[in-house]
Amino acid sequence: MDSSSLAQVLESPEVQAFASGFPTTVAHLAVTLALLAGGAIIYALLTPWKEITLIREGNAAAAVAFAGVLIGLAVPLAVSLSVSTSVRDIVIWGVATVVLQLLAFRVVDLLLTGLPQRIREGEISAAVLLVGAKLSTALILAAALTG
């Protein structure tokens, strides 16, 4: 490929669109991942059982439950990302999404009494039920974001 061909490729609309859009994509991704990490940390600090400690001890039920939290936070954040047009939009809607989802998670935790102890004891069925409830709230919140 000679230099004029390379110049033509680099000046093509597709390459120019990529060059201008890629930094924005990376910024949107970074903000959304930071919101996900922040939400997961806040959740871990607020839960009545310490899932991270249980996971480190090999408790599979706690790992399943925490995986549900991560996916439950990611679903509405992904929708928030898809409907936002700027980093500011992502931050505003992302924070709102995380707050609403953490509130919904807390309500689920309160309604499904006895699950924390069952998860501490390693009961997978309790973790699966908790994941189902959290994913259900995540999907409903995600749908609400699209209006």
QUIWOCOR-V254060 format. One record per pair of residues at least 4 apart in sequence whose ideal C-beta (glycine too) atoms are under 8 Angstrom apart, sorted by the first residue. I is the first residue (numbers start at 0). GAP is how many residues later the second one is. If there is no record, write none. Layout:
BEGIN
{{I:GAP} {I:GAP}}
END
This chain:
BEGIN
{{0:4} {0:5} {0:8} {1:4} {2:4} {3:4} {4:4} {5:4} {6:4} {7:4} {8:6} {9:5} {10:4} {10:5} {11:4} {12:4} {13:4} {14:4} {15:4} {16:4} {17:4} {19:4} {20:4} {21:4} {22:4} {23:4} {24:4} {25:4} {26:4} {26:60} {27:4} {27:53} {27:56} {27:59} {27:62} {28:4} {29:4} {30:4} {30:56} {30:59} {30:60} {30:63} {31:4} {31:45} {31:46} {31:48} {31:49} {31:58} {31:62} {32:4} {33:4} {34:4} {34:42} {34:55} {34:56} {34:59} {34:60} {34:62} {34:63} {35:4} {35:34} {35:37} {35:38} {35:41} {36:4} {37:4} {37:60} {38:4} {38:34} {38:38} {38:59} {38:62} {38:63} {39:4} {39:26} {39:29} {39:30} {39:33} {40:4} {41:4} {41:56} {41:60} {42:4} {42:26} {42:30} {42:59} {42:62} {43:6} {43:7} {43:8} {43:22} {45:56} {45:60} {46:4} {46:62} {46:69} {47:61} {47:68} {48:5} {48:13} {48:67} {48:68} {48:70} {48:71} {49:4} {50:4} {50:11} {50:12} {50:14} {50:15} {50:18} {50:68} {51:4} {51:14} {52:4} {53:5} {53:7} {53:8} {53:65} {53:66} {54:4} {54:7} {54:8} {54:11} {58:4} {58:60} {58:61} {58:63} {59:4} {59:62} {59:64} {59:67} {60:4} {60:57} {60:58} {60:60} {60:61} {60:62} {60:63} {60:65} {60:66} {61:4} {61:57} {61:58} {61:60} {61:65} {62:4} {63:4} {63:60} {63:63} {63:64} {63:67} {64:4} {64:54} {64:62} {64:65} {64:66} {65:4} {66:4} {66:64} {67:4} {67:59} {67:62} {67:63} {67:64} {67:66} {67:67} {68:4} {68:36} {68:65} {69:4} {70:4} {70:60} {70:63} {70:64} {70:67} {71:29} {71:33} {71:59} {71:62} {71:63} {71:65} {71:66} {72:4} {72:25} {72:28} {72:65} {73:4} {73:64} {74:4} {74:60} {74:63} {74:64} {74:66} {74:67} {75:4} {75:21} {75:24} {75:25} {75:62} {75:65} {75:66} {75:69} {76:4} {76:17} {76:20} {76:21} {77:4} {77:64} {78:4} {78:18} {78:63} {78:64} {78:66} {78:67} {79:4} {79:10} {79:13} {79:14} {79:16} {79:17} {79:65} {80:9} {80:13} {82:10} {82:62} {82:63} {83:5} {83:6} {83:9} {83:10} {84:4} {85:4} {86:4} {87:4} {88:4} {89:4} {90:4} {91:4} {92:4} {92:52} {93:4} {94:4} {95:4} {96:4} {96:44} {96:48} {97:4} {98:4} {99:4} {99:41} {100:4} {100:36} {100:37} {100:40} {101:4} {102:4} {103:4} {103:30} {103:33} {103:34} {103:37} {104:4} {104:29} {104:32} {105:4} {106:4} {107:4} {107:22} {107:25} {107:26} {107:29} {108:6} {108:7} {108:21} {110:22} {111:17} {111:18} {111:21} {113:4} {113:12} {114:4} {114:11} {114:14} {114:15} {115:4} {116:4} {117:5} {117:7} {117:8} {118:4} {118:7} {118:8} {118:11} {122:4} {123:4} {124:4} {125:4} {126:4} {127:4} {128:4} {129:4} {130:4} {131:4} {132:4} {133:4} {134:4} {135:4} {136:4} {137:4} {138:4} {139:4} {140:4} {141:4}}
END
